[in-house]
Amino acid sequence: MFEQLNRSCAVASDPDFSGTLSRVSAEVLETMFFDEPVAARCGHGWISSAASVRMGFEGSHCGEFLLSVSLQVARSIAPAFLGIEADEVTETQASQVLLELANILCGSVLSRLWPDSDLRLGAPEPIQAAGSMQPATLHECFLLTDGMLSVSIRMYGAEPE
């Protein structure tokens, strides 16, 4: 379904995407993961070895949400989110927490950018991200306590009525 997104429709974007993304990411990471993101210069050499997740969305806006975190961040967010010691976290739990982070961030960012929209989110899925970023309509990188986090939204437009 999400591989067949309509790419011929007009693309809409928020004029303050960077500010919105920074605020939403800070809220989610501070309240759910006990970390504080700082907007960072985009240097994407680390992404080829990162843990990455993709979520498609469609409806009034169509596209995909991409999340990449450095391996150190992938290891550190699970215990904070689950409230357990780092040595108690299984690889499965760490993967599930990363999928949940993508789900929470995607839903939060999209609902803040387009509060009156009608969107359907696909399931988060792990992906192997390329070493260089593909063009994204909206993108931001953040420095966390233990490494880097990258969020991108590629817009394919709105579904025709």
C-alpha positions, 0 to 999 in steps of 0.5 A, a space after each residue: 500500500 505505502 509503496 504505491 503512494 501517489 506522487 503526482 499530488 501537490 506537496 504541502 509543508 509547514 513553514 516552521 517545520 524545523 521549530 515544530 520538529 525540534 519542539 515535538 522531538 524534545 517533548 517526546 524524548 524528554 518525557 518518554 525517554 529521559 533525554 534532551 535533544 539539541 538540534 545539530 548540524 547534519 553530517 550523515 556519515 554515521 547513518 549507514 551504521 545506524 538503527 533506522 525505521 521507516 513509517 509510511 503515511 497516507 490520507 490528506 498528506 502522503 509520504 514516509 517518516 524516517 528515523 535513524 539513531 546511532 548505535 549508542 543511542 539505540 542501546 541507551 534509550 531502551 532502558 530509560 523507556 522501559 525503566 530497567 537496567 541496561 544489562 536487563 534489556 534484550 535485543 528484541 526489547 531494544 528493537 521494539 523500543 526503537 519502533 515505538 520511538 518512531 511511532 510516537 515521534 511520527 504521530 506527534 510530529 504529523 499531528 502537530 504539523 497538520 492537526 486537522 488532517 486525516 492520516 493513516 500511519 503504516 506500521 514502523 519497519 526496520 530498514 537499512 539506511 543509506 550512508 548518504 541521505 536521500 532528498 527529504 522534504 523535511 529533515 532535522 538532526 539532533 545530538 542526544 546524550 549518547 549520540 545522534 538522531 535523524 528525523 526525515 519526512 518525505 512528502 509525496 503529496 495529498 490523496 486526490 479527492 
